[in-house]
Amino acid sequence: MLPIKGLDMLVDAWTAVRPAGWVLRLAGPCDAAMRGELERRIAALGLAAVVSIEPAFPRHDLPRVLAEAS
């Protein structure tokens, strides 16, 4: 289990739900070890096309990021 926020459980749940046409964007600070573990899990579950890991974005970009979401 990953130590921060249960991201591993979220990725596992996405496998079960996997809504058609949706992309899961994981954004925020992430150390190299955690990112590597998440990337391996995403690849092992066949989710690389629908789950992305992105860097944190500035707080002032939050309205734009939310507006782009559906």
N, C-alpha and C positions, 0 to 999 in steps of 0.2 A: 504494500500500500504506500502510495506517495504521502509524504508528511503534510502537504499543504492543501487544504480546501477540498480534499476528496476528488481531485481532478481525474484520477484513475477510475473512480466509480462513475463519474460523469461520462467518460469515454466508453466504459463498459455498457452503460445504460443507452448510449447513442447507438450501439450495435443492435440493441433490442428494438428501439423506437425507429431510428433511421427514416425520418419523414422524407418523402420524395421531394426533391428539388431544394432541400435545405442544406446549409453548410454550417457547421459548428465552428465558431471562431473563438479560440482561447487566447485572450489578450491580457498581458500583464507581465510583471517582473518574473523571471524564471532563471534559476541558476543552470549551468551547463549539465550537471548530473540529472536534475529533474527533467529538463528538456529532453535529454537523451532517452530517459526512461519512458517519457510520454510518447516520443516519436517511435520508439520500438513497439510500444503497446498499440499505437494507432496503426502502424504497418502490419503487425501480427493479426489485427482484427480486420484488416482489409478496408480501413477507413481513410486512407491517405487522400482520396479524392474529395472527401466530404468533411474532414476535420483539419483545421489549420491552427498552428501555434504562431502567434504574432507578438511583437514587442508591445510594451505598454504604450499607450498614446497619451498625449497631454490632456489634462482635465478639460481644457477649453475646447477640445475636439469631441467631447462626449455628445453634444447635441447632433453633430454631423454623423457620428458613428451610429447613434440610435436611429436617426432618420433613414440611414441606409439599411437598417435591419428590417426584417419583416416577421 
